[in-house]
């Protein structure tokens, strides 16, 4: 698509002394895949000429300045020529600027300013010429129309190579296939989403149907005292277990609390720090990962990882996984990148901060040193 783009370029210069040069540049621009814009296209308008000029510059992708032997008419309010005023506006708009300067040796007397203020204009022209040469622009010099065409052609070709991806114009017919393809992809995505939602709805309906059937079954088949089966020795062995000479009633594994959840001293420091600093900030924990580096964990704009190694990444991913398993944080995005504290998480954060004495006014990496050594 890039080779089909056309770029608009505003051609700025004094007019009477550079008519032939401007005409030549119009042709070079068209041959180089540019749409030239200049004062030749201006017509009478209800707004001021300057408003028209600025609007045209706003709509262009590049700005081409040609400097000859004249400084041109001066805007009394700004005390600069209209050509320099256009240049200043283009630079303020951050347009790519190309400058072509006519060699002093090639400028004849009839190509210079005349009138009582010609010496003032000559001085202003010298200052302007030095300004554009030292203003981080692409600058080239020419002597006649042939050298102008050659230099301008090369400058425009180079400009296209570095053109902003957002710049340029294309025919509607050139992008209609792309537009249709994107629309088709969106429609396909919407259809797949609707199908998925419909399946979820059917699954929920089936689940409620099964629950209703089960409730009916239980209601119609209530056991009486006479129907309660006699417990076997195997049932009793399952109920009463001996572990290290300690009698355990019920399911021993089920009754053991998850390590760390109920004792401040047993909560791993990494998980505690993530939770406490998140609660003190925006309540979010961010997990980011790229193809070239392992997962990174941060919260409230603060970094916990001492480096970007896989070992350090595994340490903090595991810390986050514990908080998720305990129900203290939950995922809020479908990509598994953003997690937020639950109500329990905020309560546990207050409990850990007070119990462990975590000072959240300090940088996490500095505060961690107090607990690791």
C-alpha positions in Angstrom: 0.0 0.0 0.0 2.9 2.4 0.7 4.0 2.6 -2.9 0.5 3.8 -3.9 0.5 6.7 -1.5 0.7 10.2 -2.8 2.1 13.0 -0.6 1.0 16.6 -0.6 3.7 19.2 -0.5 3.4 22.9 0.1 5.8 24.9 -2.1 6.8 28.2 -0.5 8.9 31.0 -2.0 8.9 34.6 -3.1 6.8 34.7 -6.3 7.9 37.1 -9.1 11.6 36.2 -9.1 11.0 32.4 -8.9 8.1 31.8 -11.2 10.1 29.5 -13.5 11.5 27.6 -10.6 8.1 27.1 -9.0 6.7 25.9 -12.3 9.6 23.4 -12.6 9.1 22.2 -9.1 5.4 21.6 -9.8 6.4 19.2 -12.6 9.0 17.4 -10.5 6.6 17.0 -7.6 4.0 15.4 -9.8 6.6 13.0 -11.4 7.7 12.0 -7.8 4.3 11.0 -6.6 3.6 14.3 -4.8 0.6 16.6 -5.0 2.0 20.1 -5.2 0.2 23.0 -3.4 1.2 26.6 -3.6 -0.1 30.2 -4.0 -1.0 29.4 -7.6 -4.0 27.4 -6.3 -5.3 30.2 -4.0 -8.6 31.8 -5.0 -10.7 34.5 -3.5 -12.2 33.4 -0.2 -14.3 34.9 2.6 -11.4 34.5 5.0 -8.0 36.2 5.0 -5.2 35.0 2.7 -3.2 33.9 5.8 -6.1 31.7 7.0 -6.2 30.0 3.6 -2.4 29.5 3.6 -2.3 28.0 7.1 -5.2 25.7 6.3 -3.4 24.4 3.2 -0.1 23.9 5.2 -2.1 22.0 7.8 -3.4 19.6 5.1 0.1 18.9 3.6 2.5 16.2 4.4 5.7 18.1 3.5 6.9 21.7 3.2 9.3 22.8 0.4 11.0 26.1 0.8 12.9 27.8 -2.1 15.2 30.7 -1.3 16.3 33.0 -4.1 17.6 36.5 -4.1 14.6 38.3 -2.7 13.3 38.4 0.9 9.8 39.4 -0.3 6.9 41.4 1.2 7.1 41.9 4.9 4.2 41.3 7.3 4.4 44.5 9.4 2.8 42.9 12.4 5.3 40.0 12.6 8.2 42.0 11.0 9.1 39.1 8.8 8.4 38.3 5.2 5.3 36.2 4.4 7.7 33.4 3.1 9.5 33.3 6.4 6.2 33.5 8.2 5.0 30.4 6.3 8.3 28.6 7.1 7.9 29.4 10.9 4.3 28.0 10.8 5.4 24.8 9.1 8.2 24.2 11.6 5.7 24.9 14.5 3.4 22.2 13.0 6.5 19.8 12.9 6.2 19.2 9.1 9.2 17.6 7.4 10.9 20.6 5.7 13.0 20.5 2.5 15.0 23.6 1.6 16.5 24.5 -1.8 18.7 27.6 -1.9 19.9 29.3 -5.0 23.6 29.9 -5.1 24.5 33.6 -4.6 26.7 33.5 -7.7 23.7 32.5 -9.8 21.5 35.4 -8.7 21.3 38.3 -11.1 20.5 41.9 -10.1 16.9 41.6 -11.4 16.4 38.7 -9.0 17.1 40.8 -6.0 14.9 43.1 -3.9 14.4 46.7 -5.0 13.1 49.8 -3.5 14.1 52.1 -0.6 14.1 49.2 1.9 16.2 46.8 -0.2 19.2 46.9 2.1 17.0 46.0 5.1 15.6 43.2 3.1 19.0 42.0 2.0 20.1 41.8 5.6 16.9 39.9 6.6 17.4 37.5 3.7 21.0 36.7 4.8 19.7 36.0 8.4 16.8 33.9 7.0 19.1 31.9 4.8 21.5 31.1 7.7 18.5 30.3 9.9 17.1 27.6 7.5 20.5 26.1 6.9 21.1 25.5 10.6 17.5 24.5 11.6 17.8 20.7 11.1 16.3 20.8 7.6 17.2 18.9 4.4 19.1 21.6 2.6 20.5 21.6 -1.0 21.8 24.2 -3.4 21.1 24.9 -7.1 22.3 27.2 -9.8 19.8 26.9 -12.7 16.5 25.1 -13.6 18.3 21.9 -14.6 20.2 21.6 -11.4 17.0 22.5 -9.5 15.0 19.7 -11.1 17.7 17.1 -10.4 18.3 18.1 -6.8 14.5 18.4 -6.1 13.9 15.0 -7.6 16.5 13.4 -5.4 15.3 15.2 -2.3 11.7 14.2 -2.8 12.6 10.5 -3.4 14.6 10.5 -0.1 11.7 12.2 1.7 9.3 9.4 0.7 11.6 6.8 2.3 11.3 8.4 5.7 7.7 9.5 5.4 5.5 9.0 8.4 3.3 5.9 8.1 0.2 8.1 8.8 1.1 10.6 6.0 -0.1 10.5 2.4 -3.2 9.9 0.4 -4.5 6.8 -1.4 -7.4 6.2 -3.8 -10.5 4.7 -2.2 -10.4 1.9 -4.9 -6.9 1.0 -3.6 -8.0 0.3 -0.1 -11.6 -1.0 -0.6 -10.3 -4.6 -0.4 -8.6 -3.8 2.9 -11.7 -2.2 4.3 -13.9 -5.1 3.2 -11.4 -7.6 4.7 -11.4 -5.8 8.0 -15.2 -5.6 8.0 -15.4 -9.4 7.3 -13.0 -10.1 10.2 -15.2 -8.0 12.6 -18.4 -9.7 11.4 -16.7 -13.1 11.9 -15.6 -12.1 15.4 -19.0 -10.9 16.3 -20.6 -14.2 15.0 -18.1 -16.3 17.0 -18.8 -14.2 20.2 -22.6 -14.6 19.7 -22.2 -18.3 19.2 -20.1 -18.6 22.3 -22.6 -16.6 24.4 -25.4 -18.7 23.1 -23.6 -21.9 24.1 -22.9 -20.5 27.6 -26.6 -19.6 27.9 -27.6 -23.2 27.0 -25.0 -24.6 29.4 -26.5 -22.5 32.2 -30.0 -23.6 31.4 -28.9 -27.2 31.4 -27.2 -26.7 34.8 -30.3 -25.2 36.3 -32.4 -28.0 34.8 -30.2 -30.6 36.4 -30.3 -28.8 39.7 -34.1 -28.8 39.6 -34.3 -32.5 38.7 -31.9 -33.3 41.5 -34.0 -31.3 44.0 -37.1 -33.1 42.9 -35.3 -36.5 43.2 -34.2 -35.7 46.7 -37.6 -34.4 47.7 -39.3 -37.6 46.4 -36.8 -40.0 47.9 -36.2 -38.8 51.4 -34.8 -41.5 53.6 -36.5 -42.7 56.8 -34.7 -43.8 60.0 -35.4 -47.4 59.0 -33.8 -46.8 55.6 -30.5 -45.4 56.9 -27.8 -48.0 56.0 -25.6 -49.6 58.7 -22.1 -48.2 58.8 -19.4 -50.7 57.9 -15.9 -51.0 59.3 -14.5 -49.4 56.2 -16.7 -46.4 56.7 -15.5 -46.1 60.3 -11.9 -46.3 59.3 -12.4 -43.5 56.8 -14.0 -41.3 59.5 -11.5 -41.9 62.3 -7.8 -41.8 61.2 -4.6 -41.9 63.2 -1.7 -39.8 62.1 1.5 -39.7 64.2 -0.5 -41.1 67.1 -3.0 -38.2 66.8 -6.6 -39.0 66.3 -8.1 -37.1 63.3 -11.8 -37.1 62.7 -13.0 -36.6 59.1 -10.9 -35.8 56.0 -7.4 -34.9 57.3 -6.3 -33.2 54.1 -9.5 -31.2 53.7 -9.3 -29.8 57.2 -5.7 -28.6 57.1 -5.6 -24.8 56.3 -3.5 -23.6 53.4 0.0 -22.7 54.6 0.4 -19.0 55.3 -3.2 -17.9 55.0 -4.0 -17.7 58.8 -0.6 -16.7 60.3 1.2 -13.5 59.6 4.6 -15.2 60.2 3.9 -17.8 57.6 2.8 -15.7 54.7 5.7 -15.5 52.2 7.3 -12.1 52.1 7.0 -11.8 48.4 3.2 -12.3 48.4 2.8 -10.1 51.4 4.7 -7.2 49.7 2.7 -7.5 46.5 -0.6 -7.4 48.4 0.3 -4.6 50.8 1.8 -2.2 48.2 -1.1 -2.9 45.8 -3.6 -2.0 48.6 -1.7 1.2 49.3 -1.8 2.2 45.6 -4.5 1.7 43.0 -5.4 -1.9 44.1 -4.0 -3.5 40.9 -1.1 -5.8 40.2 0.2 -5.8 36.6 1.8 -8.9 34.9 3.5 -8.1 31.6 5.4 -10.4 29.3 7.0 -10.2 25.9 8.5 -12.7 23.5 12.0 -11.5 24.3 11.8 -11.3 28.1 10.2 -13.2 31.1 7.1 -12.0 32.9 7.4 -8.7 34.9 5.4 -8.0 38.0 4.6 -4.5 39.3 2.0 -2.6 41.2 1.1 1.1 41.5 4.0 1.9 39.2 6.5 0.3 41.6 8.9 -2.4 40.6 9.6 -5.4 42.9 11.9 -7.4 40.7 15.6 -6.8 41.4 16.4 -7.7 37.8 14.7 -9.2 34.6 16.2 -12.7 35.0 14.0 -15.8 34.7 14.8 -16.7 38.3 13.5 -13.3 39.6 10.5 -13.5 37.3 9.6 -17.0 38.6 9.8 -15.7 42.2 7.3 -13.0 41.7 4.9 -14.9 39.4 4.7 -17.5 42.1 4.0 -14.8 44.7 1.1 -13.5 42.6 -0.2 -17.1 42.0 -0.4 -17.6 45.8 -2.6 -14.5 46.1 -4.8 -15.7 43.3 -5.1 -19.2 44.8 -6.1 -17.7 48.2 -8.7 -15.5 46.6 -7.0 -12.3 47.7 -6.7 -11.0 44.1 -8.6 -11.8 41.0 -8.0 -11.3 37.3 -10.0 -8.5 35.7 -8.8 -8.7 32.1 -9.1 -11.6 29.6 -5.4 -11.5 28.8 -4.2 -12.4 32.3 -2.3 -9.1 32.7 -4.3 -7.1 35.2 -5.3 -8.3 38.7 -7.3 -6.4 41.4 -7.6 -7.0 45.1 -10.8 -8.5 46.4 -12.5 -7.4 49.6 -10.7 -10.1 51.5 -7.4 -9.0 49.9 -7.7 -5.5 51.3 -8.5 -6.9 54.8 -5.5 -9.2 54.6 -3.3 -6.4 53.3 -4.1 -4.3 56.4 -3.5 -7.3 58.6 -0.1 -8.1 57.0 1.1 -4.4 57.0 0.4 -4.1 60.7 1.6 -7.6 61.6 4.8 -7.5 59.6 5.5 -3.8 60.0 5.9 -3.1 56.3 6.7 0.6 55.6 5.1 1.4 52.2 6.6 4.9 52.2 9.8 3.2 51.2 10.7 1.8 47.8 9.8 -1.9 47.7 13.3 -3.0 46.8 14.8 -1.2 49.8 12.1 -2.3 52.2 12.5 -5.9 51.1 16.1 -5.9 52.3 14.8 -5.5 55.8 13.0 -8.8 55.6 15.4 -10.8 53.5 18.5 -10.5 55.7 
